[in-house]
Amino acid sequence: MAYTREPLSGSTHGRGIKVAATGTPGTTIHTGQASTTLTDVVTLYATNTDTVTRRLTLEWGGTTAVDDHLIFDLPPKSVVPIVPDLIIRNSLVVKAFCDTANVVSIFGFVNVEA
């Protein structure tokens, strides 16, 4: 298998993605390849620019089942690794929402299987 490193599909040229949503469905972070066999390996970091801890919820491939939610409490003025190489495929979408709009940004990359 060969992989290439690419920006997240929700990013502009690798820049951070500001989490504007405060509930489901969240802000789009990345959409997996439209394939049931080719895999995207996603790595994400979150930064909280606020002065208090903020709760971030990632919706991994779905928005209604709590089993699709990854929940993080982000300390203030920090950058935190949140997703170390989880996979997604078949056009499923990674979305994010936060308890306060526009104080958390998501950075990262995807290793795309070719």
N, C-alpha and C positions, 0 to 999 in steps of 0.2 A: 504494500500500500504506500502511495506517495501522498504527501500533504504539503500544502502551501499555507503560509501564515497570511491572513487577511484581516482588515479592520472589521469590526462588528457591522452588520448590515444597517443598524440604526444610527451609526456614527457617520459623521462627515469627515473623511480623510483621517480617521483614527482619533478624532477629538472626543472628549467626554460627552456623554448623553445625559442631559439634565432631566431628572425625574420630576415631571410636572404633575403626574397623576397622584391623587390622594386616596384612591380606591380602585377597585377592579372595574373594567380592564385597565391595566397599567400602561405606562409609556413603553413603546416597543424598543427593545434592546437589540435583538437579533432574531432573524428568521432562518431556520434550517433549510438545507438544500431540498429541492423537490424530488427526493429519491428515497426509496425504502432501503437502499443498500449503502449509499454513500453517506459518510458521517461527518458532522461538524463537531470538533472538539473545542469547547468554549472555556475561556479563562477570563474571569471578571474581577475587578477591583472596584470598591466604592469609596467615595470621599464625602465626608460630611463637613460642610463649611459653616454650619451653625455653631452656636455656643453651648448647646445642650445635646444630649444623646437623642438620636432619631431612630425610629424603627423603619426598616426597609423590608419589603416583601417582594421576592421574585416569584413570578408565575412561570413555572417551567413546563411549557407545552400545553397548558390549559389554564382556564381562569375560574372554573367553578368548583373543582375538587380540592379540598384542603391538602390532599396528598401531593398536589402539584406545587404547593407553596414552600419556599425556602425563606425563613424569617431571620433577620439579623438586627441586633441593636448596635448602632454605630456610634462610637464615642465622638465627641466634638473635635473639630479641627484635626481630623485624622484621615489616613488612607488605609483601607483594610482589604486584604485579599479575601474574596468571598466565594469564588467558584474556581477550584483548581482542576480544570480539565474534565468537565462533565460533557456528555454527548447529547446531541439533538439531531433529528433528521425528519424527513417526510413533511416538510413545510411547517413543522410545529414552530411556535413562536415563544421567545423568552420576553416577558414583560416585567415591569417593576412599578411599584407604587410605594409612597412614603407617607408618614403621618403628617408631614408638612410639605407643601409644594416648593420646588426649586431650591432646596438646600442640600440635596444629595445628587451627585453625578456618578455615572458608571463609566469606567474605562475598561479596556480589554482588547482581546483579539480572538480570532477563531482559526484553528488549524483545519483547513478544508481538504477533505479526501478527494483525490482526482481519479 
